[in-house]
Structure formats: structure tokens, C-alpha cells
């Protein structure tokens, strides 16, 4: 069926948003983790010139939109966007574009492969119908540049340090390197204050005698965050040690949300209504 024959709500769910101008639409593209090749970018520019006014908009969530596309051109631009590897995205009550920071592929602070994690989430969840929109964010470390606490679902890279205190000389170098002041000297030996440690891994590799090493890397999962008119930070749910475990937990959350959230009710609001501990027990 031609896209111009579909109703506005159906078009919106597939990434075509009606503008205030008659018969004009914004076409939102699927851009997982905000990554595009130069060839894809040039293709988007060419299609914007061909089917619209030559303008593009970079969204807050690492997406790209082409405004001013006539409804009669939606079928044609969609075909060419798919051939370009940048198909229309998702809007309305669906799982939206996955956003992420660069993670350990580029950033000195990155602990996990955020692009790999984001790709798994994109393949598993993108565009899935929901009672309400669901936004994912993936961040590489506790600096939280991708703001996992401000999204319905978030995942953060964490690192557990292991310290050989027996051979510690008490030089104190690591105490200066910890941004949380979670490492202290006690009886000329270092000690981690675990209630202060946020598992950022900044201490790993800082010891002149190589006594602080990585015990494990993991993924901290957040649920229930949002911005909008009534902002709410997401809550920590669980730490897991593999991307596959994280995806499995998110699948349980998504399935739970389909059964428990009311139409238009954000996940965080639903958790307040149902009760977080009840949710935790049913999901975990």
C-alpha cells in the first residue's frame, strides 16, 4: 500500500511526522548510536535536495530528519533511503532510536563496547510496538555522557577493581587518581571505601607496582528515567557481566511493560504506580 494512503498516526509510528504545512512531512531516519558513513551522509544530502528543500535536522537523540517532504513523495524517498542504508525510523508508541556515547572504541574513559551493545539492542528492540514510547541509552562509564538515567531504559559500563593490598607500599598514588575519593590509606595500606566507589575503573592501572587490576567489567541497568514536563531519574536495577545478559533483562522489562503500562503512561510513572520492588521481583 502507498504511504500516502495511510492515516497520520500510522505514518508517525513509522517515522513520518506531519508538519504544520499542508501535505508536508518530516522523515525521521534510523541511525543506531548516531553512526553514519560519509557515503550515507552524502546520500542523505542528495535525497534532501531531490525530495525536499535541501535541509536536514540533527535530533537530540542522535537521529537525522529530513523536513518538507511532500506526502506524494514519501514512497519514493523511502525506497531510496532504504537503498542508502538509512531507512525511516520510529516515532509514537514504539521503541525509539538507540543512542550511545563512543565507549571504549574511542574514549579514554570508556569501559564497554557501547556500539556493540547498541547494535544488539537495535536489532532486538527497535521499532517494537509498545503502549508508550520507550527510549534506550548506552553509556560507556559512570561519567554517563549518554544519560542512561534520563531514559526509560539505560545501560552503563562499570569496572570492578581488584587490589593486592598485601604488597602495597603505601605510596598513595592511587588515592589521588580516584575521582570519588574512594581509596584511602589505612595503616600504610590502601583500602577501597565501597560505599563511595562507583566502579568507574579510574584506579585500574594507576599503581606504580601494578597492584590494582581489573576484576571484571559489567553493565549497570537503569529503569524508569525521563525528561519532559515532569523529569525523573532512572533507578538502578541490576549489574550484569555480559551484553547478552543485559539484552535478556531488557527483554523481560519490555515484556513486563507491555502487560503493565497503560496507554501513554511512561515506564517510570508505571513503576511509581505498581511499586518498584514488585516490578523488580517480577522481572528478576
KEKE-3310 file (N, C-alpha, C; in steps of 0.2 Angstrom, whole numbers, plus 5000, padded with zeros to 4 digits):
npx = (5004:5002:5011:5005:4992:4990:4984:4987:4992:4998:5008:5016:5021:5030:5040:5036:5032:5019:5019:5016:5012:5002:5001:5015:5029:5040:5053:5060:5075:5083:5096:5106:5115:5120:5128:5135:5141:5152:5148:5134:5130:5132:5123:5111:5111:5110:5097:5089:5090:5084:5071:5066:5069:5083:5087:5092:5089:5098:5094:5090:5092:5102:5098:5093:5083:5073:5066:5050:5045:5035:5019:5016:5028:5033:5034:5044:5055:5057:5061:5073:5080:5081:5089:5100:5104:5099:5086:5069:5064:5058:5044:5031:5021:5032:5048:5061:5075:5091:5103:5120:5136:5153:5160:5172:5179:5183:5185:5194:5190:5180:5173:5165:5160:5151:5145:5144:5135:5124:5121:5116:5105:5097:5095:5087:5076:5072:5059:5049:5032:5023:5014:5017:5030:5047:5063:5080:5097:5114:5129:5147:5154:5153:5153:5143:5139:5130:5118:5110:5102:5092:5083:5070:5075:5092:5109:5125:5143:5153:5167:5175:5187:5202:5212:5229:5232:5242:5255:5256:5264:5261:5262:5252:5248:5237:5227:5226:5222:5209:5193:5182:5187:5187:5197:5208:5222:5226:5233:5245:5242:5232:5215:5198:5184:5169:5157:5158:5164:5161:5163:5170:5183:5194:5205:5212:5227:5234:5243:5260:5266:5258:5247:5234:5221:5210:5195:5183:5172:5157:5139:5128:5111:5098:5082:5066:5069:5066:5063:5056:5040:5039:5052:5062:5073:5081:5081:5093:5094:5100:5116:5125:5136:5138:5134:5124:5117:5112:5104:5094:5089:5083:5073:5064:5060:5054:5044:5036:5033:5024:5013:5009:5010:5000:4991:5000:5007:5022:5036:5043:5033:5023:5030:5031:5017:5014:5024:5041:5048:5039:5039:5053:5054:5046:5052:5065)
npy = (4994:5011:5024:5037:5034:5030:5033:5047:5044:5031:5033:5041:5032:5025:5034:5046:5062:5073:5089:5107:5113:5110:5094:5092:5083:5078:5067:5055:5047:5031:5029:5020:5022:5034:5033:5035:5033:5042:5041:5037:5049:5058:5053:5056:5069:5071:5066:5074:5086:5082:5077:5086:5102:5103:5104:5097:5090:5088:5077:5078:5065:5059:5056:5059:5070:5073:5087:5094:5086:5081:5073:5065:5061:5052:5038:5036:5043:5035:5022:5025:5030:5018:5010:5018:5014:5020:5019:5025:5030:5028:5033:5039:5027:5017:5008:5018:5026:5019:5027:5031:5034:5035:5025:5012:5011:5023:5032:5038:5035:5025:5010:4999:4991:5001:5003:4990:4985:4994:4990:4977:4980:4988:4979:4969:4976:4989:4999:4991:4989:4997:5001:5014:5026:5021:5024:5020:5021:5020:5020:5022:5023:5027:5042:5045:5051:5048:5049:5038:5038:5046:5041:5029:5016:5012:5008:5006:5006:4997:4994:4983:4985:4976:4974:4971:4971:4966:4968:4981:4997:5008:5021:5029:5034:5030:5035:5048:5047:5043:5049:5049:5049:5037:5029:5026:5028:5017:5012:5012:5005:5003:5006:5002:5011:5005:5010:5022:5020:5021:5012:5016:5013:5021:5019:5008:5002:5013:5011:5011:4999:4990:4985:4986:4980:4975:4967:4963:4967:4976:4978:4991:4992:5003:5009:5018:5031:5049:5064:5078:5086:5083:5078:5064:5054:5038:5022:5012:4995:4982:4974:4966:4955:4953:4958:4950:4945:4958:4961:4951:4954:4966:4962:4955:4966:4974:4965:4965:4978:4979:4972:4979:4994:5008:5015:5027:5030:5033:5023:5025:5031:5021:5012:5019:5018:5005:5000:4999:4988:4977:4977:4974:4961:4954:4955:4951)
npz = (5000:4996:5005:5006:5007:5020:5037:5048:5061:5059:5050:5058:5068:5060:5057:5050:5051:5053:5047:5051:5039:5025:5018:5020:5027:5040:5038:5048:5052:5054:5064:5072:5087:5083:5072:5056:5039:5028:5015:5017:5023:5012:5004:5010:5010:4996:4994:5001:4994:4982:4986:4995:5003:5004:5017:5033:5049:5064:5077:5095:5100:5093:5080:5062:5053:5039:5033:5026:5016:5003:5004:4993:4989:4998:4996:4986:4992:5003:4997:4992:5003:5010:5001:5003:5016:5026:5033:5036:5052:5069:5078:5090:5099:5101:5102:5102:5093:5096:5107:5110:5118:5113:5119:5123:5111:5107:5117:5131:5144:5142:5146:5141:5126:5118:5106:5101:5110:5108:5095:5097:5105:5096:5085:5092:5098:5091:5085:5090:5094:5107:5122:5125:5121:5121:5127:5124:5131:5130:5139:5141:5153:5171:5170:5162:5149:5139:5146:5153:5165:5162:5153:5148:5148:5152:5150:5158:5157:5169:5180:5190:5202:5207:5221:5227:5242:5250:5245:5245:5245:5251:5245:5240:5228:5220:5228:5224:5211:5211:5207:5215:5228:5235:5238:5251:5263:5275:5289:5282:5271:5256:5255:5249:5249:5248:5248:5243:5230:5213:5203:5192:5187:5186:5194:5190:5184:5188:5199:5203:5205:5199:5206:5206:5198:5184:5190:5185:5171:5168:5166:5171:5174:5171:5175:5171:5169:5163:5154:5149:5154:5167:5175:5179:5187:5182:5190:5198:5193:5192:5191:5177:5169:5155:5138:5132:5144:5148:5137:5138:5151:5148:5138:5147:5154:5144:5140:5152:5153:5142:5147:5158:5158:5156:5141:5134:5146:5154:5157:5170:5177:5178:5186:5198:5201:5201:5210:5214:5220:5218:5204:5202:5208:5199:5187:5189)
capx = (5000:5006:5011:5001:4985:4989:4982:4993:4995:5002:5014:5020:5024:5035:5045:5034:5028:5015:5021:5010:5011:4998:5004:5022:5031:5047:5055:5065:5079:5085:5103:5108:5121:5122:5134:5134:5147:5152:5144:5127:5129:5131:5116:5105:5111:5107:5090:5086:5090:5080:5064:5064:5072:5090:5089:5092:5090:5101:5089:5093:5094:5107:5095:5093:5077:5073:5059:5047:5044:5028:5016:5016:5035:5035:5036:5050:5061:5058:5064:5080:5083:5082:5095:5106:5106:5097:5079:5065:5065:5052:5041:5025:5022:5037:5054:5065:5082:5096:5108:5126:5142:5158:5163:5180:5181:5187:5185:5199:5186:5176:5174:5162:5159:5144:5142:5142:5129:5119:5119:5112:5098:5094:5092:5082:5070:5070:5053:5044:5026:5023:5009:5020:5037:5052:5069:5086:5103:5120:5135:5152:5156:5149:5153:5136:5138:5124:5112:5106:5097:5087:5079:5066:5080:5099:5114:5131:5148:5156:5173:5176:5194:5205:5218:5233:5234:5247:5261:5255:5270:5258:5264:5246:5247:5230:5222:5225:5219:5202:5189:5177:5190:5185:5203:5211:5227:5224:5239:5250:5240:5227:5208:5193:5178:5165:5150:5159:5166:5156:5165:5172:5189:5199:5211:5215:5232:5237:5248:5267:5268:5253:5244:5227:5219:5203:5192:5178:5169:5150:5134:5123:5105:5094:5075:5061:5070:5063:5064:5049:5037:5040:5058:5063:5079:5080:5083:5097:5090:5104:5123:5126:5143:5139:5129:5119:5113:5109:5098:5089:5085:5079:5068:5060:5057:5049:5038:5033:5030:5018:5007:5008:5009:4994:4992:5003:5010:5029:5038:5044:5026:5021:5034:5028:5010:5014:5029:5047:5050:5035:5042:5060:5053:5043:5057:5072)
capy = (5000:5018:5028:5042:5032:5028:5038:5051:5040:5025:5036:5044:5027:5023:5039:5051:5066:5078:5096:5111:5115:5105:5089:5091:5078:5077:5060:5053:5041:5026:5030:5017:5025:5040:5032:5035:5033:5048:5039:5038:5056:5062:5051:5059:5076:5071:5065:5080:5090:5079:5077:5092:5108:5103:5104:5091:5092:5083:5077:5077:5058:5056:5055:5064:5071:5077:5091:5097:5081:5081:5066:5061:5059:5048:5031:5037:5044:5029:5017:5027:5030:5011:5008:5021:5011:5025:5019:5029:5027:5026:5038:5037:5022:5012:5008:5023:5025:5018:5032:5029:5038:5031:5020:5011:5011:5030:5037:5035:5033:5020:5003:4994:4992:5004:5002:4983:4985:4997:4986:4972:4982:4990:4973:4966:4980:4995:4999:4987:4992:4997:5006:5021:5027:5018:5026:5017:5025:5016:5024:5018:5023:5032:5049:5045:5056:5047:5050:5032:5039:5051:5037:5024:5011:5013:5003:5009:5002:4998:4990:4981:4984:4971:4977:4967:4976:4963:4970:4988:5000:5014:5027:5034:5037:5029:5039:5055:5046:5041:5055:5049:5049:5031:5025:5029:5024:5015:5008:5012:5001:5006:5002:5005:5013:5003:5014:5028:5018:5020:5007:5019:5010:5025:5017:5002:5004:5019:5009:5010:4992:4986:4981:4987:4977:4974:4960:4961:4973:4974:4983:4993:4993:5008:5009:5022:5039:5053:5071:5081:5091:5080:5074:5058:5050:5031:5019:5006:4988:4976:4974:4960:4954:4952:4961:4945:4946:4964:4961:4946:4958:4971:4959:4954:4973:4976:4961:4967:4985:4978:4970:4983:5001:5010:5018:5034:5030:5032:5017:5027:5033:5015:5009:5023:5016:4997:4999:4997:4981:4972:4976:4971:4954:4950:4955:4947)
capz = (5000:4996:5011:5006:5009:5027:5042:5051:5067:5057:5047:5063:5071:5056:5057:5046:5056:5049:5048:5051:5032:5022:5014:5021:5032:5042:5038:5053:5049:5059:5065:5078:5091:5079:5067:5049:5035:5024:5009:5019:5024:5006:5001:5014:5007:4989:4994:5004:4989:4977:4988:5000:5002:5005:5024:5037:5056:5069:5083:5101:5101:5088:5074:5057:5050:5033:5034:5020:5011:5001:5005:4987:4988:5003:4994:4983:4996:5007:4994:4991:5010:5012:4997:5006:5022:5032:5032:5040:5059:5073:5082:5093:5104:5099:5104:5098:5091:5102:5107:5114:5118:5109:5123:5123:5104:5105:5123:5136:5150:5140:5149:5137:5119:5118:5099:5100:5115:5105:5089:5100:5107:5090:5082:5096:5100:5088:5081:5093:5096:5114:5125:5125:5118:5126:5124:5127:5131:5132:5140:5142:5160:5176:5168:5159:5144:5135:5151:5154:5170:5159:5148:5150:5149:5151:5152:5159:5158:5175:5181:5197:5203:5212:5224:5230:5247:5254:5243:5244:5248:5254:5241:5240:5221:5218:5232:5221:5205:5212:5207:5221:5235:5237:5240:5257:5266:5282:5292:5277:5266:5253:5256:5245:5253:5243:5248:5238:5224:5208:5198:5186:5184:5185:5198:5187:5180:5191:5204:5200:5206:5196:5211:5205:5191:5183:5192:5180:5168:5168:5163:5176:5171:5174:5173:5173:5168:5158:5155:5148:5159:5174:5174:5184:5185:5182:5196:5196:5194:5192:5187:5174:5166:5148:5134:5131:5150:5148:5132:5141:5156:5144:5135:5152:5156:5139:5140:5158:5152:5138:5151:5164:5157:5152:5135:5136:5153:5154:5161:5176:5180:5179:5191:5204:5202:5203:5215:5211:5222:5214:5197:5202:5209:5193:5181:5190)
cpx = (5004:5006:5006:4993:4984:4987:4988:4996:5000:5008:5018:5024:5030:5040:5043:5030:5025:5018:5015:5008:5007:5002:5012:5023:5038:5048:5061:5068:5082:5093:5105:5115:5123:5127:5131:5140:5146:5148:5136:5125:5128:5125:5110:5105:5108:5099:5086:5085:5084:5072:5061:5067:5079:5092:5088:5092:5093:5097:5093:5095:5098:5104:5096:5086:5077:5066:5057:5047:5037:5025:5016:5023:5037:5038:5042:5056:5062:5062:5072:5084:5085:5088:5101:5108:5104:5089:5075:5065:5058:5050:5034:5026:5026:5043:5058:5072:5087:5101:5114:5131:5147:5160:5170:5183:5185:5188:5190:5196:5181:5177:5171:5162:5152:5141:5140:5135:5123:5116:5114:5105:5094:5091:5087:5075:5068:5063:5047:5038:5025:5016:5011:5027:5042:5059:5075:5092:5109:5126:5141:5155:5152:5149:5146:5135:5132:5117:5108:5101:5091:5082:5075:5070:5087:5103:5121:5137:5151:5162:5174:5184:5196:5211:5222:5236:5240:5254:5261:5261:5267:5260:5258:5245:5240:5225:5221:5221:5211:5197:5184:5180:5188:5191:5207:5217:5225:5230:5244:5249:5233:5220:5203:5187:5172:5158:5152:5161:5160:5158:5167:5179:5195:5206:5215:5221:5236:5243:5254:5269:5263:5249:5236:5225:5212:5200:5187:5175:5161:5145:5129:5117:5101:5087:5071:5063:5066:5064:5057:5047:5038:5046:5058:5069:5078:5083:5088:5093:5095:5111:5123:5133:5144:5133:5123:5114:5109:5103:5093:5085:5080:5073:5062:5056:5052:5043:5033:5029:5023:5012:5005:5007:5003:4996:4994:5006:5017:5031:5039:5038:5023:5024:5032:5021:5010:5019:5035:5049:5046:5038:5049:5059:5051:5048:5063:5070)
cpy = (5006:5021:5034:5040:5030:5034:5041:5047:5034:5028:5038:5038:5024:5028:5045:5056:5072:5085:5100:5113:5109:5101:5088:5087:5079:5069:5059:5047:5037:5027:5027:5020:5031:5039:5032:5035:5040:5047:5040:5045:5060:5059:5054:5066:5076:5070:5070:5085:5088:5079:5082:5098:5109:5104:5098:5094:5086:5083:5077:5070:5055:5054:5060:5064:5075:5081:5092:5092:5080:5074:5062:5058:5054:5041:5031:5038:5038:5024:5019:5028:5023:5008:5012:5018:5015:5025:5024:5026:5026:5032:5035:5032:5016:5013:5013:5021:5024:5023:5029:5034:5033:5025:5018:5010:5018:5033:5033:5033:5027:5013:4998:4996:4995:5003:4995:4982:4988:4994:4980:4974:4985:4984:4969:4970:4986:4994:4995:4991:4991:5001:5013:5021:5024:5021:5023:5022:5020:5021:5020:5018:5027:5039:5050:5050:5055:5047:5044:5033:5043:5047:5032:5018:5013:5008:5007:5004:5003:4993:4989:4981:4979:4974:4972:4971:4973:4966:4978:4992:5006:5021:5032:5037:5036:5033:5046:5054:5044:5047:5055:5049:5043:5026:5029:5025:5023:5010:5007:5007:5004:5002:5006:5006:5011:5007:5021:5026:5017:5015:5010:5016:5014:5023:5012:5005:5010:5017:5008:5003:4988:4982:4982:4985:4977:4967:4958:4968:4971:4980:4984:4995:4998:5008:5015:5030:5042:5060:5074:5086:5089:5076:5069:5054:5042:5028:5013:4999:4983:4977:4967:4960:4953:4956:4957:4945:4952:4964:4956:4950:4963:4968:4957:4961:4975:4972:4963:4973:4984:4976:4975:4991:5002:5014:5025:5035:5028:5026:5019:5029:5026:5012:5013:5020:5009:4996:4996:4990:4976:4971:4972:4963:4950:4950:4950:4940)
cpz = (5000:5003:5011:5007:5016:5031:5045:5057:5065:5054:5053:5066:5067:5054:5052:5050:5052:5051:5049:5044:5029:5017:5015:5027:5034:5042:5043:5051:5055:5059:5072:5081:5087:5074:5060:5045:5031:5018:5011:5020:5017:5003:5004:5011:5000:4989:4997:4998:4984:4979:4992:4998:5003:5012:5027:5044:5060:5075:5089:5103:5095:5081:5068:5054:5044:5033:5027:5014:5009:5002:4999:4985:4993:5001:4990:4987:5001:5004:4993:4998:5012:5008:5000:5013:5028:5031:5037:5047:5063:5077:5086:5098:5102:5103:5099:5096:5097:5102:5112:5114:5114:5112:5122:5116:5103:5112:5128:5143:5148:5143:5144:5130:5118:5111:5098:5104:5111:5099:5092:5101:5101:5086:5086:5097:5096:5084:5084:5095:5104:5116:5125:5123:5124:5123:5128:5126:5133:5133:5143:5149:5165:5174:5164:5154:5140:5140:5151:5160:5168:5154:5151:5152:5148:5153:5153:5160:5165:5175:5188:5198:5208:5214:5228:5236:5251:5252:5242:5248:5252:5251:5241:5233:5219:5222:5228:5214:5205:5212:5212:5228:5238:5239:5246:5259:5273:5284:5286:5271:5263:5255:5252:5249:5248:5243:5244:5231:5219:5202:5191:5183:5184:5189:5195:5183:5183:5196:5201:5201:5203:5200:5211:5198:5190:5185:5187:5177:5168:5165:5169:5172:5175:5171:5175:5172:5163:5159:5154:5154:5166:5175:5180:5182:5186:5188:5194:5198:5196:5189:5184:5171:5159:5144:5133:5138:5150:5143:5135:5147:5153:5141:5141:5154:5150:5139:5146:5156:5147:5142:5156:5163:5153:5146:5137:5142:5153:5159:5169:5180:5182:5185:5198:5206:5204:5209:5212:5213:5219:5207:5197:5203:5203:5188:5183:5193)
residu = (UNK:UNK:UNK:UNK:UNK:UNK:UNK:UNK:UNK:UNK:UNK:UNK:UNK:UNK:UNK:UNK:UNK:UNK:UNK:UNK:UNK:UNK:UNK:UNK:UNK:UNK:UNK:UNK:UNK:UNK:UNK:UNK:UNK:UNK:UNK:UNK:UNK:UNK:UNK:UNK:UNK:UNK:UNK:UNK:UNK:UNK:UNK:UNK:UNK:UNK:UNK:UNK:UNK:UNK:UNK:UNK:UNK:UNK:UNK:UNK:UNK:UNK:UNK:UNK:UNK:UNK:UNK:UNK:UNK:UNK:UNK:UNK:UNK:UNK:UNK:UNK:UNK:UNK:UNK:UNK:UNK:UNK:UNK:UNK:UNK:UNK:UNK:UNK:UNK:UNK:UNK:UNK:UNK:UNK:UNK:UNK:UNK:UNK:UNK:UNK:UNK:UNK:UNK:UNK:UNK:UNK:UNK:UNK:UNK:UNK:UNK:UNK:UNK:UNK:UNK:UNK:UNK:UNK:UNK:UNK:UNK:UNK:UNK:UNK:UNK:UNK:UNK:UNK:UNK:UNK:UNK:UNK:UNK:UNK:UNK:UNK:UNK:UNK:UNK:UNK:UNK:UNK:UNK:UNK:UNK:UNK:UNK:UNK:UNK:UNK:UNK:UNK:UNK:UNK:UNK:UNK:UNK:UNK:UNK:UNK:UNK:UNK:UNK:UNK:UNK:UNK:UNK:UNK:UNK:UNK:UNK:UNK:UNK:UNK:UNK:UNK:UNK:UNK:UNK:UNK:UNK:UNK:UNK:UNK:UNK:UNK:UNK:UNK:UNK:UNK:UNK:UNK:UNK:UNK:UNK:UNK:UNK:UNK:UNK:UNK:UNK:UNK:UNK:UNK:UNK:UNK:UNK:UNK:UNK:UNK:UNK:UNK:UNK:UNK:UNK:UNK:UNK:UNK:UNK:UNK:UNK:UNK:UNK:UNK:UNK:UNK:UNK:UNK:UNK:UNK:UNK:UNK:UNK:UNK:UNK:UNK:UNK:UNK:UNK:UNK:UNK:UNK:UNK:UNK:UNK:UNK:UNK:UNK:UNK:UNK:UNK:UNK:UNK:UNK:UNK:UNK:UNK:UNK:UNK:UNK:UNK:UNK:UNK:UNK:UNK:UNK:UNK:UNK:UNK:UNK:UNK:UNK:UNK:UNK:UNK:UNK:UNK:UNK:UNK:UNK:UNK:UNK:UNK:UNK)
# end
